[in-house]
Amino acid sequence: MQLRLLRVFLGLGAATWGAAIPGVFLSWADAVVAMEGLGAGTVEYDKMLDYWLRMAAGAFGLIGCLYLLPAIRPRKFGEIIPWLGLLALAEGLVLMVHGLRLGLPPWPFYGDVAACLLSGGGILACWSRTRAELGREVVDHTGRPDRADGAATCRESL
């Protein structure tokens, strides 16, 4: 059950970061409409802002992919799971500090902070309870899965 819950929190992280992916492909006009819908004021076109939008959206989308990998294959990518939890918590704190400093309205500020803190805290809590289960399968130097206790895997015993 804890492993399933861990995958849910990793999926939340993937969705949270991955929500930026459309920003890579939207026209500038559509991106401005989206930004205004999320609370931004009027944004005039600027080549550097256009570039930074695509750069940030691409980077955030790739981070979302990093969360998706262990959500799909937690045993294979188990070593990065605690780092992803810490990353989400750190980002949640950065958003909270600066959102409060800037006096941002609740939408979408509270949702961003909550998604980061919830996914990060959930990932770390579930990871600490599933570490032993995640460590059952390790990969040897040849890239073949092997049991940590030295027993043969199902594939080798066939």
N, C-alpha and C positions, 0 to 999 in steps of 0.2 A: 504494500500500500504506500509506503514512504517513497519508493522509487517512482511510482506512478505520480505522486504529488510533486516530486522533484521535477519530473518531466513537464508537469503543468506549469510550474514556476519558470522553468527554462523556456517554455513556449510563450509565456507572458513576456519574458525578456525579448525573445525573438520578435514578437508582434510589436512591442513597444518601440524597439530600435528600427525594425523593418518598416514601420509606418512611414518612414521618411523616403522610401524608395521611389514613390511617384514623383517626388521633387526632382529626380534626375531627368525625367521625361516630359514633365509638364511644360507647356509654353510659358513664357514670362507672364503673359496676361492671366492665364489660369493659375499660375503660382501666386500672383498678387491677390487674386480672388480668394484663394485658400488661406493665405497669410492674413488677409483682412477678416476672414471668417473666424480665425483663431485669435483675433484681438489686435492685430497690428494696425497701425494707422496707414494712411496712403503711402505707397512706396513707388517712387518714381524710378523709371528704368535707369540702370547704371550697369555697364559691362562687368565691373568688378563684383557687384552684388549678384548678378546673374551667375558669374563664375563661382563665387563662394557658396551660393545656394546649391549648385550642382556638386561641388566638392563636399559640402557638409552632408547633403542627402546621400551621396555615394558612400561616404565613410560610415554614416549611421546605418545604412542598409547592410554594409559588410559586417558591422558589429552584430547586427541582427542575425546574420548567417552564422556567426560564431556561437550564438546562443542556440540556434537551430540544430547544429551538429550534435551536441550532447543530448538535446531533447530527443533526437531520433536514435542515437547510438550512445547511451550514457556510459556503458562499460568501455567503449573504445576511446571516448574523449573525456573520461572521468577526471583526468589530471587538471583540466582547465576549469572544471566546475566551480571550485571555491574562488578562483580568480574572477569568474563572471559574477558571482554573488557580490564580491567586494567592489567590482567595477560599478555595478548597479547601485549599491549603497553610496559609494563616493559620488556618483553622478546625481543621485537624489539629494545629497547634502549640498552639492554645488548649486543645484536648481533652487533648493529651498533658501539658501543664504542670499542668492542674487535676486530671486523673485521677491523676497521680503524687502531687501534693500531697495529695489526699484518700485515697490508698492504695486506690483502687478495685481490685476483683478483675478478672482478665483479661476475663471475659464481661460486657458487650459492649464494654468499654473498648478493648481492643486492636483489635477489628474496626472500630470507629468511626474510630480514629486511622489505621489502615491504609487504610481506604477513602478517607479524605480525602487522605492523603499520596500514595497511589498514583494516584488520579484527578488530583490537582493536578499532581504531577510528570509524569505521562503526558501531560496536556493541554499543559503548557508545552513538553515535549520534542518532541512531535509538531507543535505549532503552529509552533515555530521552524523545523522542516523543511518545513512546508507553506505558510508565509506567502506565498511567490511564487505558488503554485497558488491559494490562496484569494483573492489580489488580482487575479486575471485578470479578474474581472467586477466592475464597479462600477456603482452606480446614479446616473444623472444627476439634475438638479434636477426633472425631470418624473416621476421614479420608474421610468423605463424602464431595463432593464439595458443596459449598453454595455460594450464591451471597453475595458480600460485602455489598450491600445495604439492605440486609435482605429479599429480595424477594425470593420466592421459585424457585428452578431450574426446568427445563423442566421435569426432571425425577420425582421429588417430586410431581409435579402438575398432573401427569398422574394417 
